Amino acid sequence: MRQLPIVLLLSASLAASTRAQTPDRAADSAAVVGVAQDLLRAISTRDTALARRLMLPGAQLASTVDPAGLTNAGRLQTDSQFIGMLATMKQRYLERMWNPTVYLQGSLAVVRAPYDFHVDGAFSHCGVDVFTLVRSRSEWRVTHVVYTIQRQNCAASPLGPPAT
């Protein structure tokens, strides 16, 4: 019983330290969100050079359709397949994310954020993006992108309608 106050004190101190963000941690959080946003920008602008720079060779992208959809079990793409698709697509894509949550541990980061997706200016679907990044030569690069695809019951984006 005498150890309980010490355990509570240590737990409180650990919880406080994990909530506090050091300047380096805040900078890393901003950097990984920036990389995720830049990858979405590369999709919207068909910028294959930017997408290639942001992704580690061998990176993977995977999608999963919401259980209500069941029309598509999802898709797995390599970074090369993704870059090839970007280079040849004819449609205009716009993907926007908001309210990202960042998890950092050393040189590993995970960004999770809701998103909406538009094709040729029309709403297509919404979902959740999860980006896994690693620090490579002092820069953050994407190793995996996993996302859900939900075609119905999407909440309105807090970003408002996309600019046309």
HELIX and SHEET records of a PDB file:
HELIX    1   1 GLN A    3  ARG A   19  1                                  17    
HELIX    2   2 PRO A   23  THR A   45  1                                  23    
HELIX    3   3 THR A   48  LEU A   54  1                                   7    
HELIX    4   4 ASP A   79  THR A   88  1                                  10    
SHEET    1   A 6 ARG A  75  THR A  78  0                                        
SHEET    2   A 6 MET A  55  VAL A  65 -1                                        
SHEET    3   A 6 GLU A 139  ILE A 149  1                                        
SHEET    4   A 6 ALA A 122  SER A 136 -1                                        
SHEET    5   A 6 LEU A 108  VAL A 119 -1                                        
SHEET    6   A 6 TYR A  93  MET A  97 -1                                        
SHEET    1   B 6 ARG A  75  THR A  78  0                                        
SHEET    2   B 6 MET A  55  VAL A  65 -1                                        
SHEET    3   B 6 GLU A 139  ILE A 149  1                                        
SHEET    4   B 6 ALA A 122  SER A 136 -1                                        
SHEET    5   B 6 LEU A 108  VAL A 119 -1                                        
SHEET    6   B 6 THR A 101  GLN A 105 -1                                        
END                                                                             
